[in-house]
Amino acid sequence: MRILVVGGGYVGMYTALRLQRKLKQRLRSGEAEIVVVTPDPYMTYQPFLPEAAAGSISPRHVVVPLRRVLAHCTIVVGEARRIDHSERTATVTTLATGEDGTGAVEIPYDELVLAPGSVSRTLPVPGLAEHGVGFKTIEEAIGLRNHVIEQMDIASATRDPAIRDAALTFVFVGGGYAGVEALAELEDMARYTSRYYHNIKAEDLKWILVEATGRILPEVGESMGRYAVGELRGRNIDVRLDTRLESCEDRIAVLSDGSRFPTRTLVWTAGVKPAPLLAATDLPLDARGRLVCTARLTVEGTEHAWAAGDAAAVPDLTAAEPGRETAPNAQHAVRQAKALADNLVAAIDGRPLKEYRHSYVGSVASLGLHKGVAHVYGRRLKGYPAWLMHRTYHLSRVPTFNRKARVLAEWTLAGLFKREIVSLGSLEHPRAEFEIAAGRRPRPDDGDCQ
């Protein structure tokens, strides 16, 4: 019996981890096999991305290596391109597909766990594809940190006031967790970094948060959202509510209120959408492109297919209003993964399945070092207590004791020493120096250099 898990995020990793424990004897005897197909050989703990971007946590401690955690599973680094559940096969391209010329591989399975997660939801905003950057991956987080410090270097060296102004203007679109926490942490980091520049002051940096609705951080409640707006504005961050990004062509952010901001940094965090893979399956989807699921985390009307997390529309049995679905957040994803694994094992053993029920306990959000908001079990916290709760909660949730110890050690050291303010932008082009030496690339000061 082969269980195919598509996706190595929260749902994929936690489901495979629990199945690995529940089916230990069968995996050893060869009676069962768990295959995990994932684009990356690691799971990213996304709540720590803002701190990784700010340099509070090393990037390697934000990710969990799947081969180490899922030692009894087969890890296939690749992308599922199509799922034909009627035939119980998945079409997968791997890193070797383009090298050996054999094309995509067909992986047959008996049970399917579909958890490809979500991707950034973009809008047809002119210039967005050319100049925008997302904030969902560790690569984007570290790239953004390098970019922010690089812009400060540009502003410090240029003799053109227009270039300086654009370099020191940072626009974030989206007032959810990703946008607010990323902006708050990076503003904190950049404000600290400015003290090491002889001609840049903290007040020279312009930070703008654009949100299409009338509030930010809706998960922490209306009053805490208002407090967060006040906290950000108190740091001279320009929070624009009920405002949309109309265009960012020619590196000029044009807002719906008529404002225009020349900027070299535009971060797009305005929502997510289900992974494109779902459209390439023969499984039922809802109007938003998510898998239609039951409360038992099975795909509606389909046998041997399971789903949870961002890609699944799971009924919320604890909601006061009928017809509601569970929110697409990490809290539900982790708990659904455990329930899914338990139900899958129960189905294999012929036992009855249980319905997923979990009341949302609350939310925590960081607003930079020693600042935050929280709404947990009906209690509202702000400032340092909320920030401490944010760190404590996520430290308890990051997978493996190894990662917990490393993150805690880094936090402790960060409290004793000064922030790191180094930009390693050259990491994104590791062969550039060698190509220059070999004459394959012009030097940066040459007129035809890109």
C-alpha positions as CSV (number, residue, x, y, z in Angstrom):
1,M,0.0,0.0,0.0
2,R,1.4,3.4,-1.1
3,I,0.3,6.6,0.5
4,L,1.2,9.6,-1.7
5,V,1.5,13.0,0.1
6,V,1.6,15.9,-2.3
7,G,3.1,19.0,-0.5
8,G,5.8,19.4,2.1
9,G,4.3,22.3,4.1
10,Y,2.4,22.3,7.4
11,V,-0.2,19.7,6.3
12,G,2.1,17.6,4.2
13,M,4.9,17.3,6.8
14,Y,2.7,16.9,9.9
15,T,0.5,14.3,8.1
16,A,3.5,12.3,6.9
17,L,5.2,12.6,10.4
18,R,2.1,11.2,12.2
19,L,1.6,8.5,9.6
20,Q,5.2,7.5,10.0
21,R,4.6,7.0,13.7
22,K,1.2,5.3,13.4
23,L,2.4,2.9,10.6
24,K,5.9,2.2,12.0
25,Q,5.6,-1.5,11.9
26,R,4.0,-1.7,8.5
27,L,6.7,0.7,7.1
28,R,9.4,-1.6,8.4
29,S,7.9,-4.7,7.0
30,G,7.3,-3.2,3.6
31,E,3.5,-3.5,3.9
32,A,3.1,0.3,3.6
33,E,5.1,3.1,1.9
34,I,4.8,6.8,2.3
35,V,6.0,9.0,-0.6
36,V,6.2,12.8,-0.2
37,V,6.3,14.9,-3.3
38,T,7.5,18.5,-2.6
39,P,9.1,21.3,-4.5
40,D,11.6,21.9,-1.7
41,P,13.3,19.4,0.6
42,Y,12.3,21.4,3.6
43,M,9.2,22.8,5.4
44,T,9.2,26.5,6.0
45,Y,7.9,27.8,9.4
46,Q,6.4,30.9,7.9
47,P,5.6,32.8,11.2
48,F,9.4,33.2,11.6
49,L,10.0,34.7,8.1
50,P,9.7,38.3,9.4
51,E,12.3,37.7,12.1
52,A,14.5,36.0,9.6
53,A,14.2,39.0,7.3
54,A,15.1,41.3,10.2
55,G,18.1,39.1,11.1
56,S,16.8,37.9,14.5
57,I,16.9,34.3,13.4
58,S,19.3,32.5,11.0
59,P,17.5,31.5,7.8
60,R,18.5,27.8,8.2
61,H,16.6,27.6,11.5
62,V,13.4,28.7,9.9
63,V,13.3,25.6,7.7
64,V,12.9,22.0,8.7
65,P,14.8,19.4,6.6
66,L,12.2,16.8,5.5
67,R,14.7,14.0,5.0
68,R,15.8,14.2,8.6
69,V,12.3,14.5,10.1
70,L,10.6,12.0,7.7
71,A,13.4,9.4,7.9
72,H,11.0,6.5,7.0
73,C,9.3,8.2,4.1
74,T,10.5,8.5,0.5
75,I,11.1,12.2,-0.3
76,V,10.7,13.1,-4.0
77,V,11.9,16.7,-4.7
78,G,9.7,17.7,-7.6
79,E,6.3,19.1,-8.6
80,A,3.1,17.2,-9.2
81,R,1.8,18.5,-12.5
82,R,-1.4,16.4,-12.8
83,I,-3.4,14.1,-10.5
84,D,-5.6,11.5,-12.2
85,H,-7.4,10.1,-9.2
86,S,-9.7,7.8,-11.3
87,E,-6.5,6.0,-12.3
88,R,-4.7,6.6,-8.9
89,T,-1.7,8.2,-10.6
90,A,0.2,11.4,-10.2
91,T,2.4,13.0,-12.9
92,V,5.5,14.4,-11.3
93,T,8.5,16.3,-12.7
94,T,11.7,16.1,-10.7
95,L,15.1,17.9,-10.7
96,A,16.4,15.2,-13.0
97,T,13.5,15.4,-15.5
98,G,15.2,18.0,-17.6
99,E,18.7,16.4,-17.3
100,D,18.0,12.8,-18.3
101,G,15.4,13.6,-20.9
102,T,13.0,10.9,-19.8
103,G,10.2,13.3,-19.1
104,A,7.8,13.3,-16.1
105,V,7.3,10.2,-14.0
106,E,4.0,8.5,-13.1
107,I,3.7,7.7,-9.5
108,P,0.8,5.2,-8.7
109,Y,-0.8,5.3,-5.3
110,D,-3.5,3.8,-3.1
111,E,-4.2,6.7,-0.8
112,L,-3.8,10.4,-1.7
113,V,-3.2,13.3,0.7
114,L,-3.4,16.5,-1.3
115,A,-1.8,19.4,0.5
116,P,0.0,21.7,-2.1
117,G,-0.9,24.8,0.0
118,S,-1.3,28.2,-1.6
119,V,0.5,30.8,-3.7
120,S,0.4,34.6,-3.7
121,R,-2.8,36.0,-5.1
122,T,-1.9,38.8,-7.5
123,L,-4.1,41.3,-9.3
124,P,-3.7,42.8,-12.8
125,V,-1.9,45.9,-11.4
126,P,0.3,47.5,-14.1
127,G,3.9,47.0,-13.2
128,L,3.3,44.6,-10.4
129,A,4.8,41.5,-12.1
130,E,7.9,43.5,-13.1
131,H,8.6,45.3,-9.8
132,G,6.8,43.5,-7.0
133,V,8.1,40.9,-4.6
134,G,6.2,38.4,-2.4
135,F,6.8,37.3,1.2
136,K,5.9,33.6,1.4
137,T,9.3,31.9,1.2
138,I,12.6,32.0,3.0
139,E,14.3,33.1,-0.2
140,E,11.9,36.1,-0.5
141,A,12.5,37.0,3.1
142,I,16.3,37.0,2.9
143,G,16.2,38.6,-0.5
144,L,14.1,41.4,0.9
145,R,16.4,42.0,3.8
146,N,19.4,42.2,1.4
147,H,17.4,44.5,-0.8
148,V,16.5,46.9,2.0
149,I,20.1,47.3,3.1
150,E,21.2,47.6,-0.5
151,Q,18.8,50.5,-1.0
152,M,20.3,52.3,2.0
153,D,23.7,51.8,0.5
154,I,22.4,53.3,-2.8
155,A,20.8,56.2,-1.0
156,S,24.0,56.9,0.9
157,A,26.2,57.0,-2.2
158,T,24.0,58.6,-4.8
159,R,24.1,62.3,-5.7
160,D,20.7,62.2,-7.3
161,P,17.9,63.3,-4.8
162,A,15.2,61.5,-6.8
163,I,17.1,58.2,-6.6
164,R,17.8,58.7,-2.9
165,D,14.1,59.4,-2.2
166,A,13.0,56.3,-4.2
167,A,15.6,54.1,-2.5
168,L,14.4,55.1,0.9
169,T,10.7,54.6,0.2
170,F,9.3,51.1,1.0
171,V,5.7,50.2,0.1
172,F,3.9,47.2,1.5
173,V,0.6,46.1,0.1
174,G,-1.6,44.0,2.4
175,G,-2.5,44.5,6.0
176,G,-2.6,40.8,7.1
177,Y,0.0,39.0,9.1
178,A,2.6,38.8,6.4
179,G,2.5,42.4,5.4
180,V,2.3,44.0,8.9
181,E,4.9,41.7,10.5
182,A,7.3,42.0,7.6
183,L,7.0,45.8,7.5
184,A,7.3,46.2,11.3
185,E,10.4,43.9,11.6
186,L,12.2,45.4,8.6
187,E,11.4,49.0,9.7
188,D,12.8,48.1,13.1
189,M,15.9,46.7,11.5
190,A,16.4,49.6,9.0
191,R,15.9,52.2,11.7
192,Y,18.7,50.5,13.7
193,T,20.9,50.2,10.7
194,S,20.6,53.9,9.8
195,R,22.8,54.8,12.8
196,Y,25.8,53.4,10.9
197,Y,25.3,55.7,7.9
198,H,26.8,59.2,8.1
199,N,24.1,60.7,5.9
200,I,21.0,58.7,6.6
201,K,18.7,59.3,9.5
202,A,15.8,57.1,10.7
203,E,13.3,59.8,9.7
204,D,14.7,59.8,6.1
205,L,13.2,56.4,5.6
206,K,9.6,56.3,4.3
207,W,7.5,53.2,5.1
208,I,4.0,52.9,3.6
209,L,1.4,50.2,4.4
210,V,-1.5,50.0,1.9
211,E,-4.7,48.1,2.9
212,A,-7.8,47.9,0.8
213,T,-10.2,47.4,3.8
214,G,-10.7,49.6,6.8
215,R,-8.6,47.6,9.2
216,I,-5.4,45.6,9.6
217,L,-4.8,42.3,11.4
218,P,-8.5,41.3,11.5
219,E,-7.5,38.0,13.2
220,V,-6.6,39.9,16.5
221,G,-9.9,41.7,16.7
222,E,-11.0,45.3,15.9
223,S,-9.6,47.0,19.0
224,M,-6.2,45.4,18.7
225,G,-6.2,46.2,15.0
226,R,-6.7,49.9,15.9
227,Y,-4.0,49.7,18.4
228,A,-1.6,48.2,15.8
229,V,-2.4,51.1,13.4
230,G,-1.7,53.6,16.2
231,E,1.6,51.8,17.1
232,L,2.7,51.8,13.5
233,R,1.8,55.5,12.9
234,G,3.6,56.4,16.1
235,R,6.7,55.1,14.4
236,N,6.1,57.4,11.4
237,I,4.8,54.5,9.3
238,D,2.2,55.8,6.8
239,V,-0.8,53.5,7.1
240,R,-3.3,53.9,4.3
241,L,-6.6,52.2,5.0
242,D,-9.4,51.8,2.4
243,T,-6.7,52.3,-0.2
244,R,-5.6,50.2,-3.2
245,L,-2.5,50.0,-5.3
246,E,-3.6,51.2,-8.8
247,S,-0.2,50.9,-10.6
248,C,3.5,50.6,-10.0
249,E,4.8,51.1,-13.5
250,D,8.2,52.8,-13.9
251,R,8.7,52.2,-10.2
252,I,6.1,54.7,-9.1
253,A,3.4,53.4,-6.7
254,V,0.1,55.0,-7.6
255,L,-2.6,54.6,-4.9
256,S,-6.4,54.9,-5.3
257,D,-6.4,58.1,-3.1
258,G,-4.3,59.8,-5.8
259,S,-0.9,59.6,-4.0
260,R,2.2,58.8,-6.0
261,F,5.4,57.4,-4.5
262,P,8.6,56.8,-6.4
263,T,9.9,53.6,-4.9
264,R,12.4,50.9,-5.6
265,T,10.7,48.5,-3.1
266,L,7.2,47.2,-3.4
267,V,6.2,44.1,-1.3
268,W,2.9,42.4,-2.3
269,T,1.2,40.4,0.5
270,A,-2.4,40.9,-0.4
271,G,-3.8,37.4,0.0
272,V,-3.2,33.9,-1.3
273,K,-5.0,31.5,-3.7
274,P,-5.0,27.7,-3.9
275,A,-2.0,26.1,-5.7
276,P,-2.5,25.8,-9.5
277,L,-2.1,22.0,-9.2
278,L,-5.7,21.7,-8.0
279,A,-7.0,22.7,-11.4
280,A,-5.1,19.8,-12.9
281,T,-7.0,17.2,-11.0
282,D,-10.3,15.3,-11.4
283,L,-11.3,16.1,-7.9
284,P,-14.3,18.5,-7.0
285,L,-13.4,22.2,-6.4
286,D,-15.4,25.0,-4.9
287,A,-15.9,28.5,-6.4
288,R,-12.5,29.6,-5.0
289,G,-10.6,26.7,-6.5
290,R,-10.2,24.8,-3.3
291,L,-10.9,21.1,-2.8
292,V,-14.4,20.4,-1.5
293,C,-13.9,18.4,1.7
294,T,-15.9,16.8,4.5
295,A,-15.5,17.4,8.2
296,R,-13.6,14.0,8.2
297,L,-11.0,15.6,5.9
298,T,-11.9,13.4,3.0
299,V,-12.5,14.9,-0.5
300,E,-16.3,15.1,-1.0
301,G,-17.8,12.2,-2.9
302,T,-14.4,10.6,-3.5
303,E,-12.8,7.5,-1.9
304,H,-9.1,7.3,-0.9
305,A,-8.5,11.1,-1.3
306,W,-7.8,13.4,1.6
307,A,-7.0,17.1,2.0
308,A,-6.5,19.8,4.6
309,G,-5.0,23.3,5.0
310,D,-5.1,26.2,2.5
311,A,-6.0,24.0,-0.4
312,A,-9.1,22.5,1.3
313,A,-12.5,23.9,2.1
314,V,-13.2,22.2,5.4
315,P,-16.5,22.7,7.2
316,D,-16.2,24.5,10.6
317,L,-18.3,22.5,12.9
318,T,-17.6,24.8,15.8
319,A,-18.9,28.0,14.0
320,A,-22.1,29.6,15.2
321,E,-23.3,30.0,11.7
322,P,-23.9,26.9,9.5
323,G,-22.0,26.7,6.3
324,R,-18.8,28.3,7.6
325,E,-15.4,26.9,6.8
326,T,-12.2,26.8,8.8
327,A,-9.8,29.7,8.3
328,P,-6.8,29.0,6.1
329,N,-4.2,29.5,8.9
330,A,-1.3,27.5,10.4
331,Q,-3.3,26.7,13.6
332,H,-5.9,24.8,11.7
333,A,-3.5,23.3,9.3
334,V,-1.4,21.6,12.0
335,R,-4.4,20.2,13.8
336,Q,-6.1,19.1,10.6
337,A,-3.0,17.3,9.6
338,K,-3.1,15.2,12.8
339,A,-6.8,14.5,12.4
340,L,-6.3,13.6,8.8
341,A,-3.5,11.1,9.6
342,D,-5.6,9.5,12.3
343,N,-8.6,9.1,10.0
344,L,-6.5,7.7,7.2
345,V,-5.1,5.0,9.5
346,A,-8.6,4.3,10.8
347,A,-9.9,3.9,7.2
348,I,-7.1,1.5,6.5
349,D,-7.9,-0.5,9.6
350,G,-11.7,-0.4,8.9
351,R,-12.5,1.8,11.9
352,P,-15.0,4.7,11.9
353,L,-13.6,8.2,11.1
354,K,-13.9,11.2,13.4
355,E,-14.9,14.7,12.5
356,Y,-12.5,17.6,12.8
357,R,-13.5,20.1,15.5
358,H,-11.3,22.8,16.9
359,S,-12.3,26.2,18.2
360,Y,-9.9,29.0,17.2
361,V,-8.1,30.0,20.4
362,G,-6.8,33.4,19.1
363,S,-4.0,35.1,17.3
364,V,-0.7,36.8,18.1
365,A,1.3,39.2,15.9
366,S,4.7,40.9,16.2
367,L,5.1,44.6,15.5
368,G,8.9,44.6,15.7
369,L,11.3,44.0,18.6
370,H,9.5,44.1,22.0
371,K,6.2,45.2,20.4
372,G,3.1,43.2,19.5
373,V,-0.6,42.5,19.8
374,A,-2.5,39.4,20.9
375,H,-6.0,38.2,21.3
376,V,-5.9,34.8,22.9
377,Y,-8.7,33.0,24.8
378,G,-10.7,36.2,24.9
379,R,-7.9,38.2,26.5
380,R,-6.3,41.2,24.7
381,L,-2.6,42.0,25.2
382,K,-0.4,44.6,23.6
383,G,3.2,45.8,23.7
384,Y,5.9,43.8,25.4
385,P,3.5,41.1,26.9
386,A,2.0,40.4,23.5
387,W,5.4,40.3,21.8
388,L,6.6,37.8,24.5
389,M,3.5,35.7,24.0
390,H,4.1,35.8,20.2
391,R,7.6,34.4,20.7
392,T,6.6,31.8,23.3
393,Y,3.7,30.5,21.2
394,H,5.7,30.1,18.0
395,L,8.7,28.7,19.8
396,S,6.4,26.0,21.2
397,R,5.0,25.3,17.7
398,V,8.2,25.2,15.5
399,P,8.9,21.5,14.7
400,T,11.6,19.5,16.4
401,F,13.5,20.1,19.6
402,N,16.6,20.8,17.5
403,R,15.0,23.9,15.9
404,K,13.5,25.1,19.2
405,A,16.9,25.0,20.9
406,R,18.6,26.8,18.0
407,V,16.0,29.5,17.8
408,L,16.0,30.1,21.6
409,A,19.9,30.3,21.5
410,E,19.8,32.9,18.7
411,W,17.2,35.0,20.5
412,T,19.4,34.9,23.7
413,L,22.5,35.9,21.8
414,A,20.6,38.6,19.9
415,G,19.7,40.1,23.3
416,L,23.3,40.2,24.3
417,F,24.9,41.6,21.2
418,K,24.1,44.1,18.5
419,R,22.1,43.4,15.4
420,E,23.7,42.2,12.2
421,I,23.5,44.8,9.5
422,V,25.2,42.9,6.7
423,S,23.7,42.6,3.2
424,L,24.6,39.4,1.4
425,G,22.9,40.3,-1.9
426,S,25.8,38.5,-3.8
427,L,24.3,35.2,-2.6
428,E,21.6,35.6,-5.3
429,H,24.3,35.7,-8.0
430,P,27.1,33.4,-6.6
431,R,28.9,33.0,-10.0
432,A,29.0,36.7,-10.8
433,E,32.5,37.4,-9.5
434,F,33.9,34.3,-11.3
435,E,32.2,35.3,-14.6
436,I,33.7,38.7,-14.4
437,A,37.2,37.2,-13.8
438,A,36.6,34.8,-16.8
439,G,35.5,37.7,-19.0
440,R,32.0,36.4,-19.4
441,R,30.3,39.3,-17.6
442,P,31.2,43.1,-17.7
443,R,32.3,44.8,-14.5
444,P,29.6,46.7,-12.6
445,D,31.1,50.1,-13.5
446,D,31.0,49.3,-17.3
447,G,28.3,51.1,-19.2
448,D,26.8,48.0,-20.7
449,C,26.5,46.2,-17.4
450,Q,23.0,45.0,-16.5
